[in-house]
């Protein structure tokens, strides 16, 4: 609870209680001191204007103080903003517009953006051959980052992938991994590793494993270059 506001409520009510005559509350600003700054709802504002219009009698101030304290307690229950929580900054280094190269050949473009007031990240992939895919990255209720990748060939093997952030490597590389199904090989692992490298570039490697992670085969190895530096 905001103790400064609470003490101010006590001072205001104590002042009014000492008055012998009913007092007209004239200033919304004075009562606003008892209300959290983020409590600008229609109800709270209506309450404040009512307080300005009615007479506060001796003995009623305890009721108003209780009301002030109840609203102040709500300040503690206000939802946190994703932009203020460190966990939501995991992919900040990847946010931006990128031109993507593999073996020095351009293979596509990718736009990574934070959405929903910083609570999720959206990937917009466009391959040079016309292939298109999108990913939604988000933090689940357990505090774990998840990825859902969807393409225009979602009805085919590999067209949809679901991965989980498994760990961040010492070199600040971020890895997502998932368990997928293919009619020819059965269950297999698929992982994506994003590694920040020199000059503001990023390396993305996608690998698969059909032996529970004993060995891995690269299916995609590319370098991201920011579009404004291209």
Secondary structure, DSSP 8 states (H G I E B T S, - for coil): --HHHHHHHHHHHHHHHT-SS-EE---HHHHHTTS-TT---HHHHHHHHHHHHSEE-TT-HHHHHHHHHHHHHHHHTS---GGG-GGGGTTGGG-EEEEEEETTEEEEEEEEEEETTTTEEEEEEEETTS-EEEEEEEE-TTS-EEEEEEETTTTSTTSEEEEEEEEE-TTS-EEEEEEEEETTTEEEEEEEEEEEEGGGEEEEEEEEESSTTSS-EEEEEEEEEEGGG-
